[in-house]
Amino acid sequence: METQILPINSGSLELAKNIITGGDLVAFPTETVYGLGANALNDDAVKLIYATKGRPSDNPLIVHVHKDFDISELVTDIPDYAKLLAKAFLPGPLTMVYKSRGIVCPTVSCGLDTLAVRVPSHEGAQAFLNYVGLPIAAPSANISKHVSPVTARHVFDDFNGKIRLILDGGKCTGGIESTVLDCTGAVPCVLRSGLVTRDMVAQVAGECDEYHMVEGERVRSPGMKYKHYSPRCRTALFDYAHRFDALREYRESLARGEKPYIMCDEQVAADMEDAKILNLGRGENEVAANLYDKLREGERVADIIIAVAPLKQDGVMVGVMNRLTKACG
């Protein structure tokens, strides 16, 4: 199978629609990461996502729709606070979980009676979703457990010869997956942290809980249970207080004849002397936007990525630290 990377235009959108309606997969950009999409109403197509990614069969998917799609066709019992949140943050990097009407095939939600729905803000994603005119089930477009993709080339590196089409929408600006919010209760509850923070939700909804998974419980959202985001090289993770231990580890790795790189933000980089740096940048949004790109870069050039956590740990950094810990911890 030949894998094409095409810019988003009328020709590539027509091809994408033909592929999707034919029961196959298309990779497409969002503002967070690239997604691997299939018709959410076609159970065989959704199962193909799991097979192509090597994704565990109990890890549910998110359904993506365009901004004018009436989600009440797919879900029920939409609380008032969810309507306020949708008005405040959508289209954008927020996924909301509702009670499902059972229209979408059961494989999407792994048999749960809920459905996770997202309205991405990326213009290319909106063009794709509008043109296809179907709810699209999509996890991140990477081999399971590998680093999530933020460029079309990242997708190609994982799926060359395995899918027919990658719609190229440039580098994703958000960089980490969407916040997932359970909207089935009286109060919204964060299942997965992202760019829309718990405090941001609470400011609109009045309050917001945060879920902590119990061992043995069924997965309620992507990103909750399994090892994720891992580069194909050795890794180590140090907290900010132990950043000089990270520098010592770097020196010892060099002495062993290895190629170490330190991955950190600009604040930490200032303390790393002449070490080779995978620089995540300055500020929480820039760090989030660069995290997966630098992990992918690191696996190409390093024997070991020595990651150092930023000093700031709240806000968007809650989501960043979730990914960084799963990738390097």
C-alpha positions as CSV (number, residue, x, y, z in Angstrom):
1,M,0.0,0.0,0.0
2,E,1.3,3.5,-0.9
3,T,0.9,6.1,1.8
4,Q,0.3,9.6,0.4
5,I,0.8,12.9,2.3
6,L,-1.3,15.5,0.6
7,P,-2.2,19.2,1.4
8,I,-5.8,19.8,2.3
9,N,-7.7,20.9,-0.8
10,S,-10.7,19.8,-2.8
11,G,-8.9,16.9,-4.4
12,S,-7.5,15.4,-1.2
13,L,-10.8,15.9,0.6
14,E,-12.6,14.0,-2.1
15,L,-10.1,11.2,-1.8
16,A,-10.4,11.2,2.0
17,K,-14.2,11.0,1.8
18,N,-14.0,8.0,-0.6
19,I,-11.5,6.3,1.8
20,I,-13.7,6.9,4.9
21,T,-17.0,5.8,3.2
22,G,-15.2,2.8,1.9
23,G,-14.4,1.6,5.4
24,D,-10.7,2.6,5.6
25,L,-8.6,5.0,7.6
26,V,-7.4,8.6,7.0
27,A,-4.9,10.5,9.2
28,F,-5.9,14.2,9.7
29,P,-4.6,17.1,11.7
30,T,-6.1,18.7,14.8
31,E,-4.9,21.6,16.9
32,T,-3.6,19.1,19.5
33,V,-2.1,16.0,17.6
34,Y,-2.8,14.2,14.4
35,G,-5.7,11.7,14.5
36,L,-6.2,8.3,12.8
37,G,-9.8,8.5,11.7
38,A,-12.6,6.1,10.6
39,N,-16.3,6.2,10.2
40,A,-17.7,5.9,13.7
41,L,-20.8,4.3,12.4
42,N,-18.9,1.4,10.8
43,D,-17.8,-1.2,13.3
44,D,-15.4,-2.9,11.0
45,A,-13.7,0.4,10.2
46,V,-13.3,1.2,13.9
47,K,-11.9,-2.2,14.6
48,L,-9.3,-1.5,11.8
49,I,-8.1,1.5,13.9
50,Y,-7.3,-0.8,16.8
51,A,-5.6,-3.4,14.6
52,T,-3.5,-0.8,12.7
53,K,-2.4,1.0,15.9
54,G,-2.0,-2.2,18.0
55,R,-4.3,-0.4,20.5
56,P,-5.7,-2.4,23.5
57,S,-9.3,-3.3,22.8
58,D,-10.5,-1.8,26.1
59,N,-9.2,1.7,25.4
60,P,-12.1,3.8,24.1
61,L,-12.0,6.3,21.3
62,I,-13.1,9.9,20.8
63,V,-15.6,10.8,18.1
64,H,-14.8,14.0,16.2
65,V,-17.5,16.2,14.6
66,H,-17.6,19.6,12.8
67,K,-18.7,22.7,14.6
68,D,-22.2,22.7,13.1
69,F,-22.9,19.0,13.9
70,D,-25.8,18.5,16.2
71,I,-24.3,16.2,18.9
72,S,-27.8,15.4,20.3
73,E,-28.0,13.0,17.3
74,L,-25.3,10.9,19.1
75,V,-25.7,11.6,22.8
76,T,-28.4,12.4,25.4
77,D,-28.7,14.1,28.8
78,I,-26.6,17.1,28.0
79,P,-26.4,19.1,31.2
80,D,-26.6,22.9,31.3
81,Y,-23.0,23.2,32.5
82,A,-21.9,21.3,29.4
83,K,-23.7,23.7,27.1
84,L,-21.9,26.6,28.9
85,L,-18.6,24.8,28.5
86,A,-19.2,24.2,24.8
87,K,-20.0,27.8,24.2
88,A,-16.8,28.8,26.1
89,F,-14.3,26.3,24.7
90,L,-15.6,24.8,21.4
91,P,-14.3,24.3,18.8
92,G,-11.2,23.6,20.8
93,P,-9.1,21.1,22.7
94,L,-11.9,19.8,25.0
95,T,-13.5,16.4,24.8
96,M,-16.8,15.9,26.6
97,V,-18.2,12.5,27.7
98,Y,-22.0,12.1,27.6
99,K,-24.5,9.2,27.7
100,S,-24.6,7.6,24.3
101,R,-27.7,7.2,22.2
102,G,-26.2,4.0,20.8
103,I,-26.0,5.4,17.3
104,V,-22.2,5.1,17.1
105,C,-20.9,1.5,16.9
106,P,-20.1,-0.1,20.3
107,T,-16.4,-0.7,19.6
108,V,-15.8,3.1,19.8
109,S,-16.7,3.1,23.5
110,C,-15.6,-0.4,24.3
111,G,-19.1,-1.4,25.3
112,L,-19.6,1.5,27.7
113,D,-22.9,3.4,27.7
114,T,-21.1,6.7,27.2
115,L,-19.5,8.5,24.2
116,A,-16.6,11.0,24.1
117,V,-17.2,13.8,21.6
118,R,-14.8,16.5,20.4
119,V,-15.0,19.5,18.1
120,P,-11.5,20.3,16.9
121,S,-10.6,23.9,16.0
122,H,-8.0,23.2,13.4
123,E,-9.2,24.5,10.0
124,G,-8.0,21.4,8.2
125,A,-9.9,19.1,10.7
126,Q,-13.0,21.2,10.2
127,A,-12.7,21.0,6.4
128,F,-12.2,17.2,6.6
129,L,-15.1,16.7,9.0
130,N,-17.4,18.9,7.1
131,Y,-16.6,17.3,3.7
132,V,-17.0,13.8,5.0
133,G,-20.2,14.6,6.8
134,L,-19.8,11.7,9.3
135,P,-18.8,11.4,13.0
136,I,-15.2,10.3,12.9
137,A,-13.7,8.0,15.6
138,A,-10.0,8.8,16.0
139,P,-7.2,8.3,18.5
140,S,-3.8,9.8,17.9
141,A,-2.2,8.7,14.7
142,N,0.7,6.7,16.0
143,I,1.6,3.1,16.8
144,S,0.3,2.3,20.3
145,K,2.6,3.5,23.1
146,H,4.8,5.5,20.7
147,V,5.1,9.3,20.9
148,S,2.0,11.1,19.6
149,P,2.4,12.8,16.2
150,V,2.3,16.6,15.7
151,T,3.4,16.6,12.0
152,A,2.3,14.6,9.0
153,R,5.9,13.3,8.8
154,H,5.5,11.8,12.3
155,V,2.4,9.9,11.1
156,F,4.2,8.7,8.0
157,D,7.1,7.4,10.1
158,D,4.6,5.2,12.0
159,F,2.2,4.2,9.3
160,N,4.0,4.2,5.9
161,G,2.5,1.4,3.9
162,K,-0.3,0.8,6.5
163,I,-2.8,3.6,5.6
164,R,-3.6,5.3,2.3
165,L,-3.8,9.0,3.1
166,I,-2.3,11.6,5.5
167,L,-3.9,15.0,5.3
168,D,-1.1,17.5,5.9
169,G,-2.2,20.5,8.0
170,G,1.2,21.6,9.3
171,K,2.6,21.3,12.8
172,C,0.0,21.1,15.5
173,T,0.0,24.1,17.7
174,G,-1.4,22.6,20.9
175,G,0.9,19.7,21.2
176,I,-0.8,17.5,23.8
177,E,-4.1,15.7,23.5
178,S,-7.4,17.3,24.5
179,T,-8.7,17.5,28.0
180,V,-11.3,14.8,28.5
181,L,-14.3,15.9,30.8
182,D,-16.9,13.6,32.1
183,C,-20.3,15.4,31.8
184,T,-22.5,12.6,33.0
185,G,-22.7,13.7,36.6
186,A,-24.0,16.8,38.5
187,V,-20.5,18.3,38.3
188,P,-18.0,18.0,35.4
189,C,-15.0,15.8,36.2
190,V,-11.6,15.8,34.5
191,L,-10.7,12.3,33.2
192,R,-7.6,13.5,31.3
193,S,-5.8,16.8,31.7
194,G,-4.9,19.0,28.8
195,L,-4.9,22.6,27.5
196,V,-8.3,23.3,29.0
197,T,-7.5,23.2,32.7
198,R,-9.6,22.2,35.6
199,D,-9.6,25.8,36.8
200,M,-10.7,27.0,33.4
201,V,-13.6,24.5,33.5
202,A,-14.5,25.5,37.1
203,Q,-14.6,29.2,36.2
204,V,-17.4,28.4,33.6
205,A,-19.2,25.5,35.3
206,G,-18.9,26.7,38.9
207,E,-17.0,23.7,40.1
208,C,-15.0,20.8,38.6
209,D,-13.8,17.5,40.0
210,E,-10.8,15.5,39.0
211,Y,-10.9,11.7,38.6
212,H,-8.3,9.3,39.9
213,M,-8.4,5.8,38.5
214,V,-8.7,2.9,40.8
215,E,-6.7,-0.3,40.1
216,G,-8.8,-2.8,38.2
217,E,-11.4,-0.3,37.1
218,R,-12.6,-0.2,33.4
219,V,-11.0,2.6,31.4
220,R,-13.4,5.5,31.0
221,S,-11.2,7.7,28.7
222,P,-8.2,7.5,26.4
223,G,-4.9,8.1,28.2
224,M,-5.9,6.8,31.6
225,K,-4.4,3.4,31.9
226,Y,-1.7,2.4,29.5
227,K,1.9,3.4,28.9
228,H,1.9,6.1,26.3
229,Y,4.0,8.6,24.4
230,S,7.3,6.6,24.6
231,P,10.3,7.4,22.4
232,R,12.3,4.6,20.9
233,C,15.3,5.2,23.1
234,R,16.2,5.0,26.7
235,T,14.8,7.7,29.0
236,A,15.2,9.1,32.5
237,L,13.1,11.7,34.3
238,F,14.3,14.0,37.1
239,D,12.2,16.6,39.0
240,Y,13.2,20.2,39.0
241,A,14.8,20.0,42.5
242,H,17.1,17.2,41.2
243,R,18.1,18.9,37.9
244,F,21.8,18.8,38.8
245,D,21.5,15.0,39.2
246,A,20.2,15.0,35.6
247,L,23.4,16.9,34.6
248,R,25.5,14.3,36.4
249,E,23.6,11.5,34.7
250,Y,24.4,13.3,31.4
251,R,28.1,13.4,32.2
252,E,28.2,9.8,33.2
253,S,26.4,8.8,30.0
254,L,28.9,10.8,27.9
255,A,31.8,9.0,29.7
256,R,30.3,5.7,28.7
257,G,30.5,6.7,25.1
258,E,26.8,7.3,24.7
259,K,24.9,10.1,23.0
260,P,22.7,11.7,25.8
261,Y,20.5,14.7,25.4
262,I,18.7,16.7,28.2
263,M,15.1,17.6,27.5
264,C,13.9,20.6,29.5
265,D,12.5,24.1,29.3
266,E,14.5,27.3,29.0
267,Q,14.7,27.9,32.7
268,V,16.3,24.5,33.4
269,A,18.5,24.8,30.3
270,A,20.2,27.8,31.8
271,D,21.6,25.4,34.5
272,M,22.7,22.7,32.1
273,E,26.1,24.2,31.1
274,D,27.3,22.9,27.8
275,A,25.0,19.8,27.6
276,K,23.1,19.1,24.4
277,I,19.6,20.2,24.9
278,L,16.2,19.4,23.5
279,N,14.7,22.7,24.4
280,L,11.0,22.7,25.2
281,G,10.8,26.5,25.2
282,R,9.4,29.1,27.6
283,G,6.0,29.0,29.3
284,E,3.4,26.2,29.7
285,N,1.8,26.5,26.3
286,E,5.1,26.5,24.4
287,V,6.3,23.5,26.4
288,A,3.1,21.6,25.6
289,A,3.4,22.5,21.9
290,N,7.0,21.2,21.8
291,L,6.9,18.1,24.0
292,Y,6.1,15.4,21.4
293,D,8.1,17.1,18.7
294,K,11.2,17.1,20.9
295,L,10.6,13.5,22.1
296,R,10.5,12.5,18.4
297,E,13.6,14.5,17.7
298,G,15.3,12.9,20.7
299,E,14.7,9.4,19.6
300,R,16.4,10.1,16.3
301,V,19.6,11.6,17.8
302,A,20.0,10.3,21.3
303,D,20.8,7.0,23.0
304,I,19.1,8.4,26.1
305,I,16.8,11.3,26.7
306,I,17.3,12.7,30.2
307,A,14.1,14.8,30.9
308,V,13.9,17.4,33.6
309,A,10.5,18.5,34.8
310,P,9.8,22.3,34.8
311,L,9.4,24.1,38.1
312,K,5.8,25.1,37.3
313,Q,3.5,22.1,37.9
314,D,-0.1,23.6,37.8
315,G,-2.4,24.7,35.0
316,V,-1.5,23.3,31.6
317,M,1.6,21.7,33.2
318,V,-0.7,19.2,34.8
319,G,-1.3,17.7,31.4
320,V,2.3,18.1,30.3
321,M,3.5,16.3,33.4
322,N,1.0,13.5,32.8
323,R,2.5,12.9,29.4
324,L,6.1,13.4,30.4
325,T,5.8,10.9,33.3
326,K,4.2,8.3,31.0
327,A,6.9,8.9,28.4
328,C,10.0,9.1,30.5
329,G,9.1,8.1,34.0
